[in-house]
C-alpha cells in the first residue's frame, strides 16, 4: 500500500532519524550531502565545519531536506522539507549544539565524533580543527510518503 503521511507522521519520522540529506543550490550548481541533525520545534538543527555546503547556503538560503527509513523496497518512509538556512551564534548556537549532542550521544563512539564549541563563522575560518558552525533550517513546507506491505 502506498500512502501519504499527515503532519503527525512526518514529525514522528523526523524525530526517529538522525541522518538526513540537505540539497542546496548556488552559482548554477546543486549539491546534496548527508548530515546529522535533530528535529526540534519545527526546525532542523545541524552543524558543520566550513566548506562547500555552508558557502552555498550562505549564498542561497533556500534549501531542501530529505529523511528516509528504508526497511526494503516494499517497506519505506520518506519525508521532504523545504525551508530556509539560518546560521546560529551565541547562546542560540550553544543551546542548539547541546540538543544535537544529547541526540547524538548514543552514536558518538570516538573522540573525533565530538565537535568543539560552536562559534561565529569569522572566528572559525582560520582554524584547522573540527569547529562547529551551528545552523538551522526553518521549515516552510513538508511532505511525506510511505509504502508498506
VODRENKOL-365207 format. One record per residue (C-alpha): chain; z, y, x. Coordinates in nm, 3 decimals. Each point is the difference from the previous one (the first is absolute). Example, Ala and Ser with C-alpha at 12.3 -4.5 7.8 and 13.67 -1.06 7.14 Angstrom:
# residues 2
A  0.780  -0.450  1.230
A  -0.066  0.344  0.137
# end
This chain:
# residues 149
A  0.000  0.000  0.000
A  -0.096  0.342  0.133
A  0.218  0.290  -0.099
A  0.092  0.364  0.047
A  0.350  0.103  0.108
A  0.206  0.252  -0.192
A  0.206  0.262  0.187
A  0.311  -0.220  0.012
A  -0.197  -0.289  0.154
A  -0.164  0.235  0.252
A  0.342  0.128  0.106
A  0.133  -0.356  0.032
A  -0.282  -0.097  0.237
A  0.045  0.317  0.205
A  0.373  -0.070  0.033
A  -0.057  -0.365  0.098
A  -0.232  0.059  0.296
A  0.043  0.171  0.339
A  -0.358  0.016  0.129
A  -0.275  0.203  -0.162
A  -0.327  0.154  0.110
A  -0.076  0.371  0.020
A  -0.356  0.119  -0.040
A  -0.073  0.347  0.132
A  -0.319  0.198  0.048
A  -0.085  0.296  0.224
A  -0.297  0.123  0.202
A  -0.240  -0.237  -0.184
A  0.204  -0.302  0.109
A  0.215  -0.236  -0.206
A  0.295  -0.186  0.153
A  0.210  -0.275  -0.162
A  0.309  -0.121  0.181
A  0.304  -0.216  -0.085
A  0.342  0.167  0.001
A  0.357  -0.093  -0.077
A  0.144  0.198  -0.289
A  0.276  0.037  -0.253
A  -0.063  0.098  -0.361
A  0.257  0.254  -0.115
A  0.008  0.219  -0.309
A  -0.374  0.005  -0.055
A  -0.086  0.057  0.367
A  -0.121  -0.219  0.283
A  0.201  0.071  0.316
A  -0.142  -0.095  0.342
A  0.028  0.084  0.367
A  -0.244  0.002  0.285
A  -0.049  0.110  0.354
A  -0.264  0.263  0.072
A  -0.354  -0.131  -0.039
A  -0.319  -0.008  -0.200
A  0.167  -0.069  -0.335
A  0.223  0.308  0.021
A  -0.282  0.216  0.133
A  -0.220  -0.095  -0.294
A  0.270  0.041  -0.265
A  0.089  0.344  0.137
A  -0.365  0.103  -0.037
A  -0.035  -0.154  -0.347
A  0.330  -0.084  -0.172
A  -0.164  -0.184  -0.292
A  0.050  -0.373  0.066
A  -0.024  -0.339  -0.164
A  0.268  -0.269  0.039
A  -0.031  -0.372  -0.077
A  0.258  -0.280  -0.025
A  -0.066  -0.362  -0.087
A  0.175  -0.330  -0.040
A  -0.234  -0.295  0.051
A  0.122  -0.352  -0.069
A  -0.350  -0.145  -0.026
A  -0.339  0.104  -0.140
A  0.111  -0.074  -0.356
A  0.347  0.158  0.026
A  0.012  0.354  0.135
A  0.123  0.352  -0.075
A  -0.137  0.332  0.121
A  0.098  0.365  -0.042
A  -0.201  0.304  0.102
A  0.145  0.351  0.014
A  -0.152  0.339  0.060
A  0.212  0.285  0.127
A  0.069  0.271  0.253
A  0.131  -0.036  0.354
A  0.298  0.219  0.088
A  0.165  0.002  0.342
A  0.379  0.015  -0.015
A  0.241  0.175  0.235
A  0.368  0.075  0.045
A  0.250  -0.149  -0.243
A  -0.277  -0.126  -0.227
A  -0.158  -0.200  0.286
A  0.337  -0.139  0.108
A  0.085  -0.118  -0.354
A  -0.346  -0.153  -0.044
A  0.030  -0.182  0.335
A  0.339  -0.139  -0.105
A  -0.162  -0.144  -0.314
A  -0.279  -0.154  0.208
A  0.239  -0.153  0.251
A  0.222  -0.143  -0.273
A  -0.302  -0.160  -0.171
A  -0.141  -0.135  0.328
A  0.325  -0.142  0.145
A  -0.081  -0.361  -0.095
A  -0.330  0.029  0.191
A  0.126  0.176  0.315
A  0.023  -0.283  0.247
A  -0.057  0.182  0.328
A  0.100  0.323  0.169
A  -0.357  0.132  -0.016
A  0.006  -0.024  -0.379
A  0.256  0.282  -0.017
A  -0.146  0.352  -0.005
A  0.187  0.286  0.161
A  0.134  0.298  -0.191
A  -0.253  0.187  -0.215
A  -0.111  0.340  0.120
A  -0.235  0.288  -0.045
A  -0.361  -0.069  0.096
A  -0.010  0.265  0.270
A  0.312  -0.153  0.161
A  -0.153  -0.348  0.009
A  -0.355  0.054  0.120
A  0.094  0.003  0.371
A  0.219  -0.311  -0.004
A  -0.108  -0.344  0.111
A  0.260  -0.210  -0.185
A  -0.012  -0.107  -0.362
A  0.116  0.308  -0.184
A  -0.025  0.010  -0.374
A  -0.198  0.249  -0.203
A  0.128  -0.058  -0.353
A  -0.220  0.072  -0.299
A  -0.034  -0.076  -0.368
A  -0.279  -0.047  -0.245
A  0.065  0.177  -0.329
A  -0.161  -0.223  -0.260
A  -0.243  0.167  -0.239
A  -0.164  -0.306  -0.155
A  0.060  -0.376  0.010
A  -0.159  -0.316  -0.131
A  0.065  -0.370  0.036
A  -0.166  -0.331  -0.076
A  0.085  -0.367  0.029
A  -0.128  -0.350  -0.047
A  0.226  -0.289  -0.092
A  -0.092  -0.361  -0.063
# end
